[in-house]
Amino acid sequence: MNSHAQRPDWRSAHTAHRALSQPTAPSRLPRVLLSQEALALLLSVYFLLTAQQAFWQTVLGGDVFADAQRWSTSAALAVIIVAAHALLFGLLFNRWTVKPVAIVLLLTAAAAGYFMSRYRVFLDDDMLRNILHTDTKEAGELVTGGLVMHVALFGALPALLVWMWPLRRRPWRSALLYRSGFLLWCVALIVVGYLSQPQGVAAFARNHKPLRELVAPGNYLVSLWRVARSDLGGRSAAPIEIGLDARRETKPPDDRRPRLLVLVLGETVRAQNWGLNGYHRQTTPELARRDVLNFPDVSACGTSTEISLPCMFSPAGEAGYDRERLRRSESLLHVLHRAGVSVLWRDNQTGCKGTCDGLPFESFERGWPSPSCDDAGCLDQAMSEDLDALLAAHPGDFVLVLHMLGNHGPAYYKRYPDAFERWTPACREEDLARCSDESIRNAYDNAILYGDHWIASLIDRLRLHQAHDVVLWYLSDHGESLGEGGLYLHGVPKSIAPDTQRKVPMTIWLGDGLVADEPTVEHCLAQRRLQPASHDQLFHSVLGLFGVQTSVYQPKRDLFAPCAVDATTAVAAQED
């Protein structure tokens, strides 16, 4: 008999006792491993449901398709969008990048979806450049409670889930085989989506190209690639000099005073709300009491500062707009400087966008010693507080550019002192979705009212200035949408941009000395102002004003040429 077989196992009994005396632990859930390909597909479907709200609102809510085709074509587009994103993610994901890239995509797509749905922002190349050039002050005004909540819910939470979720690892040969098959499957799905509704999809791709800029995250990923490729390629290209032959052939009479142009560049002011254009509110009461020449039908070169500013300072104009060439090219100010005209750019914005590179430049965005400035920035009036001393320091021909903060949104209420809050209630939120369209318009109009006051005060001070023949020229860079058609802010591609973003105010004041020297000019311009005008005329009109002769000057685009502001200009106009 085996004595060991009858001996009690005290270890087993002890273990059983502990098991009965302790609460039963829940069994561990089985680990569900995701492949990188499955994650790419899940993310694509997720973005279709959460980041394309503006796209679907436009496609399904507008008259994009005939009623019979709308839903079937939309379904085909949904398949193509999912497959195209999955294909893109399949190219970006690998063992080391999959989670970091997925998390960044979730966070950025949530932010992009918020702005596109709230403000109908189109994330094309130019808008992406605007974002990349935005400083912390502007960016801070866009970071609202609504944005934070949206990104937290639709970006941070799923990002946390992706970070914690285990992914399947495969040997590299197997991984390569699976990935190749997945990419081919995505391409096949795109083809199937297209073939299911070839006419509707083709019509959409041909006639509604800007709507592709509402599909996130593919829109900003492709734009980022194009911007990076363009900027890196442009750095090695040689700068383009223009107007190398610029000179003033005709010496002005000894008794003629030097010319002074104060060029005031408005920011985001649209023609529809400009009081001098017949707006039902008198947003320009002080200019209306001055002897100014207002041009009621003026078109901007673009719908963003990034486009309009370089365009209006170039000789080519909107029809010849070439962003790659303009970013390397000299501007009107360089031609003037070469011809002996002093220039100075004063900026209360985010810079001159290359138009004043290498020339005198002063920024009022931060830290300028003025009672009109604080830690958050300056009111526009800070740029002219030392005007008398500034003009005394430039006794010859001089162009002073004042780039306003103006009506830069969405925080319109920050652009004017409280004393100018005439229309109430005024939206006092950076998140425009929390305000009514009426209160947004009230704040916007109050900002114009303050701009009117500042420009009128400039005219009054320049009227007393006797050392120069003076012209003040006010021109806005682009307009703004205030809720019309569900659009807010600006930057809509110009092919589909509404007039609220394309039409801008333009007002010119001629000093008494210039009118005395050229008695016909005021009457001539008063007739000319009733005709359509555009940004294209700034370059050539300023050259004509200062009598600068160069091969890039086009008299037909010179507002002053028919009015014989300068003898040289008059001769050129007759010879053209």
Sequence and secondary structure as in RCSB ss.txt:
>XXXX:A:sequence
MNSHAQRPDWRSAHTAHRALSQPTAPSRLPRVLLSQEALALLLSVYFLLTAQQAFWQTVLGGDVFADAQRWSTSA
ALAVIIVAAHALLFGLLFNRWTVKPVAIVLLLTAAAAGYFMSRYRVFLDDDMLRNILHTDTKEAGELVTGGLVMH
VALFGALPALLVWMWPLRRRPWRSALLYRSGFLLWCVALIVVGYLSQPQGVAAFARNHKPLRELVAPGNYLVSLW
RVARSDLGGRSAAPIEIGLDARRETKPPDDRRPRLLVLVLGETVRAQNWGLNGYHRQTTPELARRDVLNFPDVSA
CGTSTEISLPCMFSPAGEAGYDRERLRRSESLLHVLHRAGVSVLWRDNQTGCKGTCDGLPFESFERGWPSPSCDD
AGCLDQAMSEDLDALLAAHPGDFVLVLHMLGNHGPAYYKRYPDAFERWTPACREEDLARCSDESIRNAYDNAILY
GDHWIASLIDRLRLHQAHDVVLWYLSDHGESLGEGGLYLHGVPKSIAPDTQRKVPMTIWLGDGLVADEPTVEHCL
AQRRLQPASHDQLFHSVLGLFGVQTSVYQPKRDLFAPCAVDATTAVAAQED
>XXXX:A:secstr
  HHHHS  HHHHHHHHHHHHS           B HHHHHHHHHHHHHHHS HHHHHHHHHTTSS HHHHHHHHH
HHHHHHHHHHHHHHHHH  TTTHHHHHHHHHHHHHHHHHHHHHH    SHHHHHHHHH  HHHHHHH  HHHHHH
HIIIIIHHHHHHHHS B    HHHHHHHHHHHHHHHHHHHHHHHHHSHHHHHHHHHH GGGGGGSTTHHHHHHHH
HHHHHHHHHHTS  B   TT B  S   TTS  EEEEEEEESS  GGG GGGT SS S HHHHTS  EEES EE 
S SSHHHHHHHHTSSSTTTT  HHHHTTB  HHHHHHHTT EEEEEESSS  TTTTTTS EEE SS   STTEET
TEE GGGGGTTHHHHHHT  SSEEEEEE  TT SS GGGGS GGG  SSS    S GGGS HHHHHHHHHHHHHH
HHHHHHHHHHHHHT  SSEEEEEEEES   EESGGG EES   TTT  HHHHB  EEEEE HHHHHHSTTHHHHH
HHHTTS EETHHHHHHHHHHTT B TT  GGG SSGGGTSSHHHHHHHHH 
